[in-house]
Amino acid sequence: MARDYPDPWVPRTFSTWIVKASTFQRTSDRSTGQARRRRLDCWDVKGKVDGVQWLKRFRKAGLAQAWKERLDGDFTKGLPFDLRAKQFVDPEEPEAPGRLTVFDLTELYFRQHPEWEPATKTAAARSFNRARRWLLVPGTEPEGRDAEAVADFLESASFLPDHLAVGITYRQHAGRAWLEVHSAPANSLTSAQVVEFVARFERSGRDPRKRVSPATMTRFLQPLKGCWTWAVGRDDLPIERSPWAVVRPRRKVKGRTTVLAGRAAMAVNAEMVLSVPQSLELAKTCVAEGAWGGIVECFVLVMALCGLRWGEATGLLWNDVELPAGDEPGWLVVRRAYRPTSDRWLDADEDPDWGPLKDRDVSESRRVPVPPLLVAKLRRHLELYGEGPQGLVFHRSGRPFAHDMFGRTVWEPARSKVFPRREDLPADDPRQPKLSRLRRHDLRHAACSWWLREGVDAVVCQRWSGHRTLSVFLDVYQGVAPGREDEGVERLVRSLEGLPTT
């Protein structure tokens, strides 16, 4: 019979193992409105400690493996085990202070998530750093050297991983010390402080007369709301309420963005979606007007016809490309993304250049079809440019394509040629042609929209595009297929044919 262990204790026996399981999520079919159950894979880390069994569930296999390895390592160190938290604790770590400040709370929450991807860490740190800088004890503000030290710390040394924290400078130490002393108490933030903080952020940094978009506000506030929600659920932290409940998401009626219930769904603007002929013309113009030559044509078309993100197309390997003979379609297996990242947001063993697919585990991949037109071009591409370093499909000077350099020397000249701006209007005037502001990521939107317009099942499109859920895919792309309303009306009219009219 299992004993009750109210406090962490040093176990005598300990073992862990991973079991793949399944859970079901109740959803509704968008087309029929009927409720259905969707199966989701998950991974359970199970363990037994001094005869007591426990379980912790993860949505990604890599996170479960990392958690298991961390537990096994902590057991060998002889640390006490906390059954409630399902992890070992280090008694030498300082306990949460009685006066928990905004600085302390954001530090605790950030350290609780070593599994975050670099992009997630960057976004969370940006949000937390603004809270650290602006949520201060009323009446305090850094001045002179203190202001310089605070700015240096937040810009270069805040949330550093342990293997880089030893290199912090004296001025950064001073900035950290100033914030630790003057940070506002996290458990007694007033509604007025939170509203003032949000209003300060809402002003655009580029143009203070404008407000940032609702989607930007939602992305910015999510880490802060999550931090306080996590703290409220802990019985070892003196946080009893979340002050962010007073912040209601704005709803943008006009335009393509709707923010509801704390979630932003960015719908694609149909006026910004390229057709296949436009994509082909833009790819040829990138060759003619750009400085890199013909090596970029297939690169543009892989994004515009196969729906790859920039980093996924950059990281594509010839071993993952299937190019059959004749007029048959080929396939791409997308396994990784090129995302050069500062060491500040990486663990000691993470690759600074290559990472997993967006929102995916490092072991996950997806398979995408290649139309015959592009199959022929890729064969020609291989003959002309060969295989790059480590098998790269797209390479230049022995390196993967550089995002900024491609934009300046290839993308912008080609875009201005195919979709020129009006010379009689300022560059940022809303009356400028929308396609004159076309982004490289819009090539991916062109592919996903093309699939939908040609009648490919939405579930298949979502699998090819790599979106996490079908609901997100439909939120983004459902409005880009023209003629859907007319088709629906025709179906209703046909269903009434032959029925008496009186």
N, C-alpha and C positions, 0 to 999 in steps of 0.2 A: 504494500500500500504506500502511495506517495506521501512523503512528509511535507509539511507546510514550511517553506523557507521565506520568512518575511523580509530578510535582508540579504544582500549579496554574500556569498560564501565561497570558499576555495574548494572546488569539487575534487573528489578522489578519482572518479571515472567520468570520461566524457567521450562522446562519439557523435558524428554528424554524417548525413548522407542526403543526396538530392533526388527527388522523385518528380517526374513530369506529371502534371495533373491538368484537369480542365475545369473551367467554371463557365457559367452561362449568364449572359446579360440580356435582359428583356428590352427589346427595341420594337419599333413600329415600322412597317413597310411604307415608304413614302408614296408609292403609287396606289396602293390599295387601302392603306390606313390600318391594316390588320396587325395585331400584335404577334411578335415572333420571338424566338430565343436564338441568340447568337453565341456560338461556342468560342471561348477564348482560351488559348493555351497559357499555362502558368507553370511555375517551378517552385516546389515546396522544399525548403531546407528543414529537414527533420533532425531531431537530436535527442539524446538521452544523457542526462547528467545525474549521477548518483541515483539512478533508477527512475528519475522524473522525466517524462517525455514532453516535448514541446515542438512547435511548428511555426515557421515564418514563411509567408508566401511572397513571391516576386513575379512580375510580369515579363522579365527578361532573364534568359539563362545565364548571361554574363554576370548580372548583378547577384544572382543566387550563388554562383561559383565564387565570386569575390567575397561574399558574406561568409561562406563556408570556410574559405582559406583564412580569412581574418580570425574567425573563431578558433580554428585549429592552432593558429599561431599564438593567440592569446592564452590558450590552455597550456601550451608548453612554457609560457612565461610564468605560470603560477598565479594568474590574476583571479580575483573573485568574480563569480558569475551572478548576474542579475536575471532571475527567471522572468520577472515581469517585462524587462526590456529585451530578453532573449539575446543577451550579449554580455561579454566580460567588461568590467569597469576597472579603471586605474585609480586606486585610492590616492595616488600622489597628485592627480590632477586637482586643481583648485575647484571647490564647489561653487555653484552659482551664487553670486553675492546676494545679500538681502536687498540692496538697492540696485536692482537690475536696470541698467540704462539701455537706451536704444542701441548704443555701441555694443554693449555686452550681448544683447539679445540677437542682433544680426550676426555677430561672430559665432555664437552658439549654433544658430540655425544653419549657417553656411557650412560649418564643420560637420554637421550631421548628415551632409549629402555629398560624400566623396564620389558617388557614382554619377553625378551630373555630367553631362557632356560639356565640352569647352564653351560652346555657344550659350548653353544654359547658365554656366558659371559667369560668363561675361555679362549677360543680361541681368542676372540677379545682383552681381556686384555693382553694376551701374545704378540700379535702383536703391540698393542699400547704402551706397556711398552718398547719394543725394540726401537720404534720410539722416545719415550721420552728420552731414555738413549743415543741414538746415534745421533739424529737430534738436535744438539746444535748450539749455536752461534759460527761461525768459530773461532778457536783459543782457545776455552775453553774446559776443561776436568777436571772432579772432581779428586782430589788427597787426599791422607791421610784420615783424618776423614770424609771429604766431600764424598769421594768415598764410604766409609763404610755406611754413612747415606743414600746416594742415593740407594745403593744396598738393604739396609734394607727396605726402603720405597717401592721400586718397588716390592720386593719379598713378603712383608707381609701387606702393607697398601694402595697400589694403588687401586683405584676404590672400596673402601670399601662402603657397604651400610650405610645409615644414622644411623641405630641402632647399628652399630659397630664402627663408626668413632670416637666416644667419647673415645675409648680406645687406640688411637694412642699414641705412646711413644714420648719422647722428641727428640730422635735421628731420628725417622721417620719424625717428624715435620721438623727437620733441613734438611733432604733429600728432602722433598717436597719443602721447601723454596728455596733450591739451584736450583732445576729443574725449578721452576717458574721464577727465575731470568735469567737463562742461556739457556732456551729453545729457539730454533730458531723460527723466525716469520713464522707463517703458511701461510701467504698470499704472501710471497716472497721467498719460497724455490726454489733454482735453480735446473736445470736439473743435474748439476754435483753433488750436494748434494744427490739427490735422487738415482742416479746411484751408487754413492759410498756406500750409505746405503744398497742398494739391494745387491751389490757385497759383502759387509761385512756379510750379512746374508746368502748368498749362500754357504759360506764355512761351511762345516759340523762341528758341535761341537765335534763329536767323532773322526773324522779324518779330519784335516784341508786340507789335500791333495785332498779330494773329495768334490763334490758339492751336495747339497741337490737335491732331485728329483723335476721335474717340477710340479708335483701335490702338493708337499709340498709348493713350492714357491707360487703357485696360492692360496692355502688356506691361506697362511700367508698374502698376499697382498690384498686379498678381503676386509677385514675390513678397511684398510687404504684407498683404493680407494673409498669404500662406504662412508667413513667419509668426504672426500673432495668433493665428488659428492653431498652429502647432503648439505654441506656448500655453494657450488656454487649456489645451488637453493634457498638459503635464501637471502632475500634482507636486512636483518638486521645484516649480518655478512660481514666483509670486505674481502671476498674471491672471486676472479673473475675467477680463473682458477684452474684446478687440475694438480699439477706437476707430478702425477703418469701416465700421458698419455705417457711419454717417456719410460715407462717400458712395454716391449712387452713380452707376455708369450712365454716361450721356448716350442719347439715342440720336443718330444722324438720319433724319428722314430723307433728305435729298442726297443723292449720290449712291454709291455702291456699297457703303459700309453700314452694317447694323450691329449694334452692341447691346446684347440682352443678357441678363443673368450672369454678368461677369465674363462673357465669352465673346470674342470678336470673330466674326465670319467675314472674310474679305472676298466678296464676289467679284469675279472677273468682269471688267467693262467690255461689252461686246464690241465697242468701237475700237478697242486696242488689240483685238485678236486678228492675227494674220491668217490669210488663206494660204493654201499650199503654193499656188503660183507666186504670191508675194514672198513667201519664205524662200523659194528657189531664186527669185530675183535678188533678194537681199543677200543670199549666200554668194552669188556670182559677183555682186557689187563689192562685197568684202574682199574678194580676190582682186578686183580691178582697182579699187580705190585705196585699199589698205596697204600697209608696208610689209606684210608677212607673206604675200603670194598665195599660191593655190592650196597650201597646207590647211587653210582655215575653212575651205568650203564644206568639207565633210563634218568638221567640228560644229559649224552652225547648223547643218542639217540634222545632225544627231540630236541636237536640242529641239529643233523645230518639227521633226517628224517622229522622233522616238520619245520625246518628253523628258529627257534627262536634265537634271539641274547642272549648273556650271561645274561644280566640283565633281559630280559624277562623270560628266563627259571628259573632264580633264584627267581623271584617274582611270579611264577605260584601258584595258589591256587586250592585246590581240588574242591571248588565250581564252578570253571570254566572248569572242566574236565568232559567230557561225555564219559563213558566207557560202551558201550552196550554189551550185552551177545552174545556169539557165535563168529562167524568170521566176524562180521561186523566192518567197520572202526568207530573210535570215532572222537571226536572233542575237540579242545582246544579253549577257548576264552582268548585272550591275552589282558589284560587291563592296565598293569603297568610295570614298569621296576625298578630294584634295582640298584641305582646309588648313593652310599654314596658320599656326596658332602660337601666341607668345607662351613661353615656359611658365609664365605666371598662372595660367589656367590649366596646366597639365600636371598630372602625377609624374613621379620620377621615371616611370617605365612607359609612359605614353609617347607615341610618335608625334613629333611636332608638325608633320606635313600631312599624314594620311590618317583618316578616321573612318568610323562606320557610317552607314547611310543615315540620313536624318531620322531621328526618333527610333532608331533600330539598334539591335544588339550587334556586336562586332561579327557574329557568325551568320547574320541574316543577309539575304540577297533577294533580287527580283529579276524576272526574265521579261524582256521587252522585244516586240517584233520589229524587224527592219524591212521597210517596203522594198520591192525589187529595184526601184529606181536608185535607192541609196546603196543597195547591195553592190550594184555595178560600180558606183562611184567609190565605194570603200575598197573594192578590188584594185581599182586604178590608183587609189591613194597609197595602198601598200606597195605597189610597183614603183611609184615615184619617190616615196619618202621612207619606205622601209620601216623596220621596227625600232622604236625608240629605246632609251635606257630602261632596263628592267621590263621590257615588253610593252612600253607605252604606245598607244595608237597615235596620240597627238603630242608632239614634242617640238621644241625649238632650242637650238644651241645646247642640246643635252639636258634640258630642263623641261618640266611641265609648263604649259601656258601660264603666263603671269596675268592675273585678272586686270590690274590697273593698266598695264602696258597694252594689252589687247583692246581695252576700252578706248584709250587715247589714239592709238595708231591704226586700228582696224575698224572698230565698231562705230565710233562717232563720225569718221569720214563717210562710211557707207550709208549710215542712217540719214545723214544730211543730204546725201545724193538722192536716195530713193524717196525719202519723206522730208522734203525741205521745209524750213520755217518761212513764215511771212516776214519779209524784210521791213515792212512798215509797222511792225508791232514789236514791243520788247520781248525778250526771250521767255520771260515768266508770265506773259499775258495769257489769261485763260482762253482767249480766242485763237491762240496758235493751234494748228492741226494736232490732234491728239497723238497721232503716230510719230510726230516729230520728237516726242518724248519717250519713244519705245525703249524699253529696258531689255537687257539680255535675258532676264528671267521670263519675259513675255514670250520668248520662243517656246518655252515649256508649255505655257498656256495655249499657244497655237496648236501644239500636238494634241493635248488633251481635248481641246474643243473640236478638232478635226475628227477624232475618234467618235465623240458623241454625235456630231452632225451626221456621220455616216452610219449611225444606228448600232454601233457596238454597245453591248450590254454594259450598264453602268458599273456593275460589279467587276467585270473584266477590265474596264477602264481604270477603276481604282487600283486593281492589282498591278496593272502595267505602270501606273503613275507613281505608286509607292506611298499614297496617302494612308495614314494610319487607319481611318475608318471611312466607310461609305458615306456617312452623314457629312463629314468634312468635305469630301470630294464633291458631293452634290451641292453643298452650300456655296462652293467656289465656282462650279461650272454649269449648274443647271440652267442658268439664264442665257447661255451663249449659243444654244441650238435654235436658229430661227425657224419659224413655221410651226412650232409645237402647238400654239394656241389654235391656229387654223386647222391643223390636223385633228385636234381634239374636237373642235366643232363639227368637222366632217363626220367623225365617228358617231357623234350623238345624232346627227341628222340621219345617217344611214340606219341607225338602230330604230328609228321611228317610222321608217318607210313601210308602207303596207297597213299601218294601223288606221282605224277610222278617225276622221277629223271632226265628226260631229257626234 
